[in-house]
Amino acid sequence: MKAIMFIVKRKILVGLMTVLIILLGCYSVFKLDKELLPNIKMDGAYVEISAGEMAAVEIERTITTPLEQKLKGLNGVEEIQSTSSIGRSTLLINFKRGKGDEMYKEVESISNSLKGSVSGITEVHSGQYGTSQNYEFFMDISNGNMEEMTDFAKNVLEPRLEALKEVRDVALVGTVEREVSIEFNREKMAKHSLDVTQVIGALQNVNTEATLGELNNDKDSPSIRWNTKLENVNDVKNIKIPTSNGNILLNDIAKVSVQPLENSSYVWKNGSKDFILVQVGRSSEVTQIDMADAVRAEIENIRKENLIHGFELNEMVAQADYVKDSIDGVTDNILVGGIIAVAVLLLFLRNLRATFIIGISIPTSVLLTFLTIWLLDYSFNIITLIGLGLGIGMMVDSSIVILESIYKKREQGLSKFDAVIEGTKEVSSAVIASMLTTIVVFLPIGLVQGEMAQFMVILSTVVAITLIASVIVAFTIIPALSEKLLKLRQPKKRRKEGPLLRSYNGVVAWTIRKKRRSLAIITAFILMFVGSLFLVNKIPTNIMPDMLNRYSELMITLEPGLSNKDKEEIVHKINDKLQSIEDVETNYVMDNGGMFYTIINMTKGDDIVLPQKEVNEQIMSSLRDLRETSPIDHVQSAMDEGGGSPVQVNIKGESFEQLQQISNDFMNELESIEGIVDSKSSMKRTSQAQVIQLKEKEIEKAGLSPIQIKQFIEQAFLQMPVGEITLEDENIPLNVKWDEKTSKKSDLLDLKIPLPNGEKKLSSFIDLKTIETPNEIRHTDGDRFLSINADIEGKDLGTINRDVQKLIKDFNTPDGYTITVAGDLEEQQALMKDLLFVFAIALFLVYLVMAVQFNHLGHPLIVMSVIPMTIVGVILGLFFTQMELNLMSGIGIVMLIGIVLNNAILLIDRTNQLRKDGYSIEEALVAAGKDRIRPIFMTTLTTAGGMLPLALASGTSGNYQAPMATAIICGLMFATFITLLLVPATYRLFSFSRVSVERVKVKEKRKKLKVSVTPDNVG
């Protein structure tokens, strides 16, 4: 223990280093970024392309397939999944590991180039998968005139917010956009013998700006500029169009006017698109909280200037609020934990100086943790805060154990210096082993494949940092301050052992006197464990707890192949259901292709009528009822995982008709499997398409070619941009179209084609044949496929998987068509294998650390025997409080196992020390329990007390962390009982004394089994 002696003798060094840590720690707290999730970029990207009302087959032919072919040629693309639906193409691209950033730039460039090369595309949006979001603060402008709201959004709100240094940019969705509409009159065009392509060419040539050359020999080499840019609507009307009889004005053959564009917004508020969505992105140099504060302050200034009138500006969602609530929760946890630790020390040690020492160590450990997190370039986020919550619960344990050991040595009469050295030495190996066993539990988590592993690595690192920081403080500050400050309160007379300690000694002595009694105790605990498992089904379960912040996010999965009109109808039905629920204020529905992302805001403060849990239940119940009458597949909370069908089978092939036939035959056989219910095909919905059939003889007789017929039909549906014009500092598109739309079959067939000897109707040259085409077409790596989804009932996933695999093997498919299993059947099995492997590695590492610590292969198994028994307390606690068994309570169980192992290690380590000093097994177990009961109770009460406010709290953070706190408190109380009784019983049962003692001497020793040491203040 030369290091401890050095630390105790160099108190000035320790003191100055502590001051430095406190200063740097305080600085790092202010510099740490604060965000909802850590900024993680993943090896994948998405591309979403909008194209009005274009049919799915046309989307596939002109957009999806060409884009897939370009992307497949990139070195680094592993897989491409695509969906072509009415007016939308969506591609999901997976990259090779570690190539996400590099490959996304190429994907973005290729996808953006489509907009200029493919007519009909209205918007191209791409992004890389990751946790960072472009926008983190959302508002809406509503309940007013759209023109006035657009003017306010563009000319007041957007420029003023973007002027803030905390704001990167502001995006507006749903504003009134305008176009200069040029509507050609067919009759007037025919009168002047004009072709539409000729007129479009003239328009594009007029509206140009270019540099034509330079006068190099003149002074300053001036450039020669050509500028015929259009400046107003009259300029457009007066464009000269050349004809065989001279120039005419555009206004003579077309109607030119400024028109509002159709609202292409993908967001509805309370069933209406008549509002503007405002999205605010933050600068990289500031936190989400800083940005939210700055935006709110500027909005308040705008209100004071009375610039908001005739409409409303409402705040929708601010991620900063969740971040702030989480940080406040951890801060409160640290403060309460510190106060409880101080109270526990005063109760057990009754020494103000000892309390002061712990009071110094707690903030030092916390600030050292924050400093390390900052140096690693981590941020305050949900993941790091969960890690801090796990670590802080155990942060003071090491300090308490070492301080209590030093205090005990002082009680036994050692000098200050010797008490510090001997006390620290006695528990040093146990403290280090306790820290390592907790850390190694998290190490194998990084072996889990997939993006979730990145989150787990951050969580594990933060837990490790917290524990290492606490141990460093425990081995430096505690010994240094104890040698200088710790003084004993001199007792007036020798005190007797308290009733609690006497009772415990008696119970342990009785238990370990005979092995059959130890076996009986172990059996009783096993029966308790088995019995508690019957209560698991009576505990509420969920993936994540609701934060109960009067706000809810839902994902509504739609049936495949819906048109935009179908979606509009569903949105209105969703709004009607939600508006009928008391306490629902507003709802926002965002169209994400095959799924509606829905945000629901509820009443707050004095307007609350029902608790949120009841409101949530009513929302889910009413929306799920819609599945009976609307094409809705599934409704779930955004925090829930899964929600899809557990059985998914993909059928690959080229022909739609053949795919449909195979899927019908396969579904009939699939439904015959016991346990398969509610099977559906992704090609359920179709739309009518008209296939052109040429009358080749008539075409040839009229002196035409098929290409001319095709061009004429394309021109019949003319609607395209031909440039831009700047009006009132705003770029407005120039769009050309016909004044009469070709919207019906008869309209198309009645169109007249000009011929050298007159005109003939289009119906003279073509016929139209009606066929059914799918509303949704899916590809995997460029190959068409159809999905069959099904639910399971009454059987487990493994059994169903084997039956489905057998059916696929026996099913005959035509050449060029394949059937494969996908979805949960594969993913869940792969994930389960990973998790089992990780759990096995974690247990082995825990065993390895303890085996090295005890230098014994059997003792680690004794310590680990308490792990399954700890669950009994958790189950009982969740059952009686009816708290949910969810991810947060699961994290609490992981933390609980670490604490329980720490207590068991303390007990076994002390037992082994006493046995080396010549004690028998029975004597060592009783004496070890007597020595360690005080630090075990102190660490237990410190941790449980620190969690108590969370278990009792209500509201956002309370409900979120209450299941974790309940699991820890109840499990910990039961675990203390386990450690102090089950561990001695197990140790006695599986240990053998190395010395043989005569029966008479054993009887005498049993009478003297009460070890005479200075009493602990317990009981």
Secondary structure, DSSP 4 states (H G I P E B T S, - for coil): -HHHHHHHH-HHHHHHHHHHHHHHHHHHHHHS-B-SS---EEEEEEEEEE-TT--HHHHIIIIIHHHHHHHHTSTTEEEEEEEEETTEEEEEEEE-TT-HHHHHHHHHHHHHHHHHHSTT--EEEEEEEES--S--EEEEEESS-HHHHHHHIIIIIHHHHHTSTTEEEEEEES---EEEEEEE-HHHHHHTT--HHHHHHHHHHHS-EEEEEE-TTSTT-PEEEEE----SHHHHHT-EEEETTEEEEGGGTEEEEEEEPP----EEETTB--SEEEEEEE-TTS-HHHHHHHHHHHHHHHHHTT---SSEEEEEEEHHHHHHHHHHHHHHHHHHHHHHHHHHHHHHH--HHHHHHHHHHHHHHHHHHHHHHHHTT--BSHHHHHHHHHHHHHHHHHHHHHHHHHHHHHHTT--HHHHHHHHHHHHHHHHHHHHHHHHHHHGGGGGS-STHHHHHHHHHHHHHHHHHHHHHHHHHHHHHHHHHH--PPPPSSPPPPPHHHHHHHHHHHHHHHSHHHHHHHHHHHHHHHHHHHTTGGGS-B-SS----SSEEEEEEEEPTT--HHHHHHHHHHHHHHHHTSTTEEEEEEEE-SSEEEEEEEE--GGG--S-HHHHHHHHHHHHHHGGGTSSEEEEEETT----S-SEEEEEE-S-HHHHHHHHHHHHHHHTTSTTEEEEEETT--EEEEEEEEE-HHHHHHTT--HHHHHHHHHHHT-EEEEEEEEETTEEEEEEEEESS---SHHHHHTPEEEETTEEEEGGGTEEEEEEEEESEEEEETTEEEEEEEEEE-SS-HHHHHHHHHHHHHH----TT-EEEEETHHHHHHHHHHHHHHHHHHHHHHHHHHHHHHHT-SSHHHHHHTHHHHHHHHHHHHHHHHT--BSHHHHHHHHHHHHHHHHHHHHHHHHHHHHHHTT--HHHHHHHHHHHHHHHHHHHHHHHHHHHHHHHH--HHHHHHHHHHHHHHHHHHHHHHHHHHHHHHHHHHHT---SS---HHHHHHHHHT-S---PPPS--
